Every structure is written in C-alpha cells, then in structure tokens.
Amino acid sequence: MKLIAVLLLSMVMVSCRIETPAYVTVRIAEEHPFEDMMRNDMWHTLIYFDGRDIIREHVPWGVREVSIRVYSGGLRPVVMIPIDVLGPIGGFFEGNGDTVILRAEDGSFAEMLIRAAEYRPDVVSMLSMENVRKAQPYLADIDESAFLEGLYNGTLSSSSIKSFESKPLMFELIPSGTWISERYDVPSFDVEFSGQTVYLSFRPGVYRFGCLARSLLLTIAVDEEFETTEYISVFPSW
C-alpha cells in the first residue's frame, strides 16, 4: 500500500519538533474584484488553525494585513472570508518565513483543511503543502473529496491526487448584464439579453459573479458530476 510519506512530513521530524508560539503576518495578495467594482474596501472574517484550535476573528474594513499567533511544528492553513459570505481567500504557514500571502485560488483548499483540522488536526499538521504543490501546482484543480479520503485513511500520495479539468457548461437563465467574477483566475462574462444561451467553463466548485448595473449576485455551484445549480440574490452591501 502506498502510504502518505510522499506528502506528509516525516513522523520523526514531527515528533522531534517542539510546538512554540510563532507570530505570523497574514497579508491579502490583491484587491478583491468586487472592491474594485464597488470602489469600497471590504471587511473580512479571519479563520485559521493555530495547531491546537480553530480561531475565528473579525478583520475591520480596509485592513489588508494582520498578525496572528500560531504554534510552530506543522501546517497551519489560514483563510479570510470577504464580508463573511463570499468565497474564501487562503494561504498556508509551514514554519518557513514569517508571512502568509492569501490568494483566492488557494481559498477553497485552505478552507477544506481548516474544516478537516476540526476532526483530524494530527494529519493536517503533518501535511506538506510544498509536496502537494509539486503534485498539483494549481490547488483549485484538486478533487477535494478524494484528497480528504486519502488523507484520512492514510493512502494519500503524489500519484493519488486527483484533479478536475474544466468543462464547458450551458446556461440559459442568467439575466443580461456584465457579470464580474469574484476571482481573477475565473473569467468574467457578458450576457447580451436575458435568456441568451451562454457557455462557461468550470471545474466542480462554487463560483460567484456580481452585476453592478442590476445589483445582483449570481452564485453557480458545480458538483462532481458537473451538474449545476444557479442562485440569484441581491448583491451584498458592506
């Protein structure tokens, strides 16, 4: 059986490490597309695994850098949730350096690991993001369900990491307008008239788009079978 030694830190290394407090700077990499669209800075909810507990804190409007305390000796995933309802931006502290840069394309994976740390903090702490990125540099492509299954049952290896490729999907009920993506790595798009058939390429996941002219938020959820669910709601204010 192929064990997780390729992806996890050596058990000897982990057992020999002393968990000591470390102060880490957490920094948002770039302005959120909705901040640019609305010309208004956001507030965030900060969530991270400090090595022992899941910590949740409020980050005020316009603050793009904070200092947190974690316990060194393993992986510490960090996310910020813009206005507590949009997609997470994420990053990882592994004991090297003193700064974590948060990016939208890493948000879902980091959030998944924080949820996993509630149940199995030991395996999350031993995970090496350096090795995960060697196997799949773009974390948003990773099949998170399969990854967690391998992580929990001890069969995770670099060759067992499954990835999704994007697939063109048809949409017919999106209102007309310019729809701005909440992530720079996911293209925005235009719908010329309501009822127009548009094709958008997605991997499984949740995607959000804002239409300033209509003050609407479009949420598209794509499951692992590439079935889609769309939600239209009032664009959030902050």
N, C-alpha and C positions, 0 to 999 in steps of 0.2 A: 504494500500500500504506500502511495506517495504522500508523505507527511508534509506539514506546513513549514518545514525547516527552510525552504527557499524563501518564504515570505516573512516568517516570524524571526524576531531576534533570537539568538541562542539562549536557551534556558539558563546556561551557566552565566552568560552576561547579565541576564535579568536578575538572577538570584544574588549576584555579587554587587549589584548596584544598590546604593543607599538612597532612599527617597528623601531628597532635601528640597525645601522650597526654592522655586526659581521665579523670578519676576520677568514677565514676557510682554513686549509691546505688540499689540494686535492692531493692524492697520488695514483699512479698506483700500483696495488697489486702485479703484477708479470710481468716478461719479456714476450713480445709477442712471440708466436711460430715462426713467420716469422723473428723476430730479431735473435732468436736462429739459425734458418735455414740459414740466410744470414750472421750471425756474424756481424751485423751492427745495431746500435741503430736507432730508428725512431724519427721523429718529429710528432707533433700532432696538431690538431685544437681543442681547448677547447671551449665548448658551455655550458652555464648554464643559468637558470632562477634565477635572483637575488631577486625576489619578486616584481619587478616592470617592468623589461625589460629582453629581451633575449640578453645575452652578448656573443660575439664571439671573441676569441683571439688566437694568434699563440703561440705555445709552441716549442722552438727550439729542435734540435736533442739532444737526450740523457738526457733531463730534465724529471725527473720522479715525481717531486713534485713541486707544485706551491701554492701560497697563493692568495685567491680571497676574495672579499668583497661582502657579501650578506646582505639583510635585514632580521633580525630575525622575527619570528612570523608566520612561516608556512613551508611547504615543499619546498625545493629548489633542484630540480634534476640537475645533472651535468653529462656531458659526455666528453670524448676525442675521436676524430676520428683519428686513426693512418694514417699518411700521407694524410689525408683528403679524402681517398677513400675506406678504409677498414671498417669493422664492428665496431660499437662504443663500448667503454668500459664505464660503468656508475656507478653512486652511488647517494646517497641522503643525504642532510643535513636537519635535522628536529629540530635544536636548541639545541640538546643534544650533548655535546662534541665540539671539535674544529677541527675534522679531518674527511674527506670523503675518503673512500677507493673505488677506481674504479675497477670493475670486468667485464670481458667480458660477463658473463652470465646475468648481470643486464643491459647491454648496450642498448638493443633494447627497454626495458620497460622505462628506463630513457629518451631515445631519444623521445619516444612517448609522455611522459609527458611534455617535453620541447615544442614539437610542439603544444600540447594541451594548454599550457600556453600562446601561442600567441593569442588564441581566448577566453579562459576562465581561466585567471590567478586566479580568485577567488576560483574556485573549486579545482584547482591543489594545491593551497596554503593550503586548508583545508584537503587535503588527508593525512591519516596516513599510512605510509609505514609499521609501526610496525603491524598494524592490517591487512594490505594486506598480509604481510608475514605469519601471523598466519593462514590466509585462504589458502594461497598457497606459501609455502616457496621458491619454485623454480620459479622465475619470468618469465623465458623463456617459461614455460608451458602455461602461461595465454593467453587466446583468447583476443588479444588487441582490436579488433574491438568491441566485445561485452562489454569489460570493459569501453571503451570510451563512448559507447552509454549509459550505466548505469550511468557513471559519469556525463555526460551532462544533462540527463533527470531526475536525482535525484532518480533513482531506484536501485543504486548500494548497495549491501550488501554482507556480507561474504559468504552467501549461493548462491548468484547470480554470483559469479566469476566463469567463465567457463574456463576449461583447456583442452589442447590438449594432447593426448598421441602420442608417436612416432609410425610411421608405416613404415614397410619395403617397399621400392620403388625400382623398377628395372631401371637400366641404362645400355645402350649398346654402347654408342658412346664416352666414356671417353678414351682419349689416355693412352697408357701404361705408367707406372711410379709409383713412391711413391708420394702420394698426402697428404701434411701436412695441417691439419686443422688450421684455424686462432684462434680457441678456444679450450682450454684444455678440456672443457666439451663435445666437439663433436669429436668423434674418427677420426683419420687419417686412410688412407686405401691404399692398393696397387692394381694396375691393371697389370696383368702379360703380356697381349698383347692387342693391340688396337682392339676394337670390342668385347672384353670379356664382358659377362653379369655379372654385379655386383649388389648386393642388399645392399642398405644403408638405415638406419632407420632415419627418420626426422620427426619433427613437422613442421607446417607451419612457414615459415620464410626464411631468406636469409643466405646461408652458402658459405664460401669461402675456397678454398684449393689451396696451392701452390705446384708446381712441380719444384724443383731446377734443375734437370737434363735437363728439357725442357724449363726452364724459362717461364712457363705458369701459369696463374691464372685461376682456374675453379670456376665459380660462379653458385650455384644452388639455384633457387628460388622455394619455395613450397607454393602454395596458400592454402586457407582454405578448398578446395575440394581435396587436396593432388595431384593436377596436378603440374607438374614440368616443369621448363624451365632452360636449361643449357647454359652458356656462357663460351667460351674460349677466353682469351685475353693474351697479353704479360704481364708477371709478372712485376709489377711496380718497378721502381728504386727510391731510395731516398738517 
